[in-house]
Amino acid sequence: MKKLTYFLIGVLLMGVGVTSCELDDNIDPKNATEVPVGTLFTNAQIEFVNQYNSMSVNRNISRLLAQYWMETTYTNESRYDFQDRGIPDTYWSEFYRDVLRDLKEVKDIIAAAGYTGGLADQAANQVAICEILEVYTYTLLTETFGNVPYTEALLGLENTLPKYDDAATIYADLFTRLDAALNSFVDGASSFGSADLLFGGDIAKWKTLGNSLKLRMGMRMADVPSFNSKSVVEAAVTAGVYEANLEGAFFGYIGTDPHVNTIYSGFVIDNRSDYVPSNTLIDKMNALNDPRRPLWFTLKDGAYVGLEYGLTAGGTYDNYSHFTDMFFEPTLEVVLADYAEMEFYLAEAVERGYAVGGTAEEHYNNAITANILYYGGTAADAAAYLAQPEVAYSTAAGNWKEKIGTQKWIAMYNRGVEGWTEWRRLDFPILNVPEELTYGDIPVRYPYPYDENDMNPDSYAAAAAAIGGDLATTKLWFDVN
């Protein structure tokens, strides 16, 4: 697990190093003229993870959309009110302004420097890493909104009214960029070093994340024939994805505010108790006698009890199970991708006829076992769980989409973005219908930022029309079933 160090926080806060005690008369001592690429990259990583993992109702409600959690007090967000808090606006701006813009600036600085020799090799690795994180960010934007600014994005004053590109076209280009980045790494050369909070500049680990991201993207496109998902997935597996228990991309915090996990920030620092597990998740885990219940949740009067999802009135915090102590640790790491997730994709790939090795049952069992072990369960716990007829691959209810989709949804708990996206794609499990709504009202995308209708009206209108309407219920191009 990678931890932010106090040294790096100091670097981030300083912005630039001081090399002289005297400044020319025409230099403003309070404003840096150039920020080091390492500092920009560090900030981009932090902002990416903070937005991806956020539980703030102002920034990211994916844990509610996946029905992992339910609100006790203010229930608008769990009932799909995006507008009151401008949730799409913040989600959009955090990724464009605080992640993509910083990554572009890193690449611009490197390009302008014109490095040669060993510095050129280091720069090539830095650019490749930025490209992988950019690809990751754009996948989140397109999978959340649909069509978004891409070819005209991040141009600043050159174009303040960017057009929205077709999401499927963007996604196709992201595959090209990802392959180019993976092929451009210079083995044996350095990269960002300690400024890389995820892997410490280890390019081999960035390659594995890149290939694992490629596998994820390939499976997201599995129902879109034009993407040739089969060849993409097989190439990613051949190149090397996460292949062992507890292997993955894990972002850790030092545990000092503001560098703390989002749950600690919300419950401890802000002293709020607005969330409990939903009955959607708890009831499913109870029915399957899931061994992760005591790892994730506390007992309420000797039972695991979730709050009914989607009630207008919410509920009293003390009447339901709570999250266990591990989730209140300020250093709780964020899972960006891991072995369990990859194994679920491979189980699905086998069912689709892809040449990835193994059987669907083997990959399914590996995925569930890995997730239980990650959270502190035992191999015996996993074996007993998998032996139940309701869980065993050969006897669990439904087709392969239901079996894999249900178990993957459980395993993605606390990874709201992945849980919600995979539910949209696989359509399982069946979620609860919120009070006074219908199943068809459950969002399958974020509406576009509300500011866009005022600030970029022509591009907004064209994009909304192109995807079939700017509604939370408009299915995106990859969600075809």
Secondary structure in CASP SS format (residue, H / E / C, confidence):
PFRMAT SS
TARGET T0000
AUTHOR 0000-0000-0000
METHOD secondary structure of the structure
MODEL  1
M C 1.00
K E 1.00
K C 1.00
L C 1.00
T C 1.00
Y H 1.00
F H 1.00
L H 1.00
I H 1.00
G H 1.00
V H 1.00
L H 1.00
L H 1.00
M H 1.00
G C 1.00
V C 1.00
G C 1.00
V C 1.00
T C 1.00
S C 1.00
C C 1.00
E C 1.00
L C 1.00
D C 1.00
D C 1.00
N C 1.00
I C 1.00
D C 1.00
P C 1.00
K C 1.00
N C 1.00
A C 1.00
T C 1.00
E C 1.00
V C 1.00
P C 1.00
V H 1.00
G H 1.00
T H 1.00
L H 1.00
F H 1.00
T H 1.00
N H 1.00
A H 1.00
Q H 1.00
I H 1.00
E H 1.00
F H 1.00
V H 1.00
N H 1.00
Q H 1.00
Y H 1.00
N H 1.00
S C 1.00
M C 1.00
S C 1.00
V C 1.00
N C 1.00
R C 1.00
N C 1.00
I C 1.00
S H 1.00
R H 1.00
L H 1.00
L H 1.00
A C 1.00
Q C 1.00
Y C 1.00
W E 1.00
M E 1.00
E E 1.00
T C 1.00
T C 1.00
Y C 1.00
T C 1.00
N C 1.00
E H 1.00
S H 1.00
R H 1.00
Y C 1.00
D C 1.00
F C 1.00
Q C 1.00
D C 1.00
R C 1.00
G C 1.00
I H 1.00
P H 1.00
D H 1.00
T H 1.00
Y H 1.00
W H 1.00
S H 1.00
E H 1.00
F H 1.00
Y H 1.00
R H 1.00
D H 1.00
V H 1.00
L H 1.00
R H 1.00
D H 1.00
L H 1.00
K H 1.00
E H 1.00
V H 1.00
K H 1.00
D H 1.00
I H 1.00
I H 1.00
A H 1.00
A H 1.00
A H 1.00
G C 1.00
Y C 1.00
T C 1.00
G H 1.00
G H 1.00
L H 1.00
A H 1.00
D H 1.00
Q H 1.00
A H 1.00
A H 1.00
N H 1.00
Q H 1.00
V H 1.00
A H 1.00
I H 1.00
C H 1.00
E H 1.00
I H 1.00
L H 1.00
E H 1.00
V H 1.00
Y H 1.00
T H 1.00
Y H 1.00
T H 1.00
L H 1.00
L H 1.00
T H 1.00
E H 1.00
T H 1.00
F H 1.00
G C 1.00
N C 1.00
V E 1.00
P C 1.00
Y C 1.00
T C 1.00
E C 1.00
A C 1.00
L C 1.00
L C 1.00
G H 1.00
L H 1.00
E H 1.00
N C 1.00
T C 1.00
L C 1.00
P C 1.00
K C 1.00
Y C 1.00
D E 1.00
D C 1.00
A H 1.00
A H 1.00
T H 1.00
I H 1.00
Y H 1.00
A H 1.00
D H 1.00
L H 1.00
F H 1.00
T H 1.00
R H 1.00
L H 1.00
D H 1.00
A H 1.00
A H 1.00
L H 1.00
N H 1.00
S H 1.00
F C 1.00
V C 1.00
D C 1.00
G C 1.00
A C 1.00
S C 1.00
S C 1.00
F C 1.00
G H 1.00
S H 1.00
A H 1.00
D C 1.00
L C 1.00
L C 1.00
F C 1.00
G C 1.00
G C 1.00
D C 1.00
I H 1.00
A H 1.00
K H 1.00
W H 1.00
K H 1.00
T H 1.00
L H 1.00
G H 1.00
N H 1.00
S H 1.00
L H 1.00
K H 1.00
L H 1.00
R H 1.00
M H 1.00
G H 1.00
M H 1.00
R H 1.00
M C 1.00
A C 1.00
D C 1.00
V C 1.00
P H 1.00
S H 1.00
F H 1.00
N C 1.00
S H 1.00
K H 1.00
S H 1.00
V H 1.00
V H 1.00
E H 1.00
A H 1.00
A H 1.00
V H 1.00
T H 1.00
A H 1.00
G C 1.00
V C 1.00
Y C 1.00
E C 1.00
A C 1.00
N C 1.00
L C 1.00
E C 1.00
G E 1.00
A E 1.00
F E 1.00
F E 1.00
G C 1.00
Y C 1.00
I C 1.00
G C 1.00
T E 1.00
D C 1.00
P C 1.00
H E 1.00
V C 1.00
N C 1.00
T H 1.00
I H 1.00
Y H 1.00
S H 1.00
G H 1.00
F H 1.00
V H 1.00
I H 1.00
D C 1.00
N C 1.00
R C 1.00
S C 1.00
D C 1.00
Y E 1.00
V E 1.00
P E 1.00
S E 1.00
N H 1.00
T H 1.00
L H 1.00
I H 1.00
D H 1.00
K H 1.00
M H 1.00
N H 1.00
A H 1.00
L C 1.00
N C 1.00
D C 1.00
P C 1.00
R C 1.00
R H 1.00
P H 1.00
L H 1.00
W H 1.00
F E 1.00
T C 1.00
L C 1.00
K E 1.00
D C 1.00
G C 1.00
A E 1.00
Y C 1.00
V C 1.00
G C 1.00
L E 1.00
E C 1.00
Y C 1.00
G C 1.00
L C 1.00
T C 1.00
A C 1.00
G C 1.00
G C 1.00
T C 1.00
Y H 1.00
D H 1.00
N H 1.00
Y C 1.00
S C 1.00
H C 1.00
F E 1.00
T C 1.00
D H 1.00
M H 1.00
F H 1.00
F H 1.00
E C 1.00
P C 1.00
T C 1.00
L C 1.00
E C 1.00
V E 1.00
V E 1.00
L E 1.00
A E 1.00
D E 1.00
Y H 1.00
A H 1.00
E H 1.00
M H 1.00
E H 1.00
F H 1.00
Y H 1.00
L H 1.00
A H 1.00
E H 1.00
A H 1.00
V H 1.00
E H 1.00
R C 1.00
G C 1.00
Y C 1.00
A C 1.00
V C 1.00
G C 1.00
G C 1.00
T C 1.00
A H 1.00
E H 1.00
E H 1.00
H H 1.00
Y H 1.00
N H 1.00
N H 1.00
A H 1.00
I H 1.00
T H 1.00
A H 1.00
N H 1.00
I H 1.00
L H 1.00
Y H 1.00
Y C 1.00
G C 1.00
G C 1.00
T C 1.00
A H 1.00
A H 1.00
D H 1.00
A H 1.00
A H 1.00
A H 1.00
Y H 1.00
L H 1.00
A H 1.00
Q C 1.00
P C 1.00
E C 1.00
V C 1.00
A C 1.00
Y C 1.00
S C 1.00
T C 1.00
A C 1.00
A C 1.00
G C 1.00
N C 1.00
W H 1.00
K H 1.00
E H 1.00
K H 1.00
I H 1.00
G H 1.00
T H 1.00
Q H 1.00
K H 1.00
W H 1.00
I H 1.00
A H 1.00
M C 1.00
Y C 1.00
N C 1.00
R C 1.00
G H 1.00
V H 1.00
E H 1.00
G H 1.00
W H 1.00
T H 1.00
E H 1.00
W H 1.00
R H 1.00
R H 1.00
L H 1.00
D C 1.00
F C 1.00
P C 1.00
I C 1.00
L C 1.00
N C 1.00
V C 1.00
P C 1.00
E C 1.00
E C 1.00
L C 1.00
T C 1.00
Y H 1.00
G H 1.00
D H 1.00
I C 1.00
P C 1.00
V C 1.00
R C 1.00
Y C 1.00
P C 1.00
Y C 1.00
P C 1.00
Y C 1.00
D C 1.00
E H 1.00
N H 1.00
D H 1.00
M H 1.00
N C 1.00
P H 1.00
D H 1.00
S H 1.00
Y H 1.00
A H 1.00
A H 1.00
A H 1.00
A H 1.00
A H 1.00
A H 1.00
I H 1.00
G C 1.00
G C 1.00
D C 1.00
L C 1.00
A C 1.00
T C 1.00
T C 1.00
K C 1.00
L C 1.00
W C 1.00
F C 1.00
D C 1.00
V C 1.00
N C 1.00
END
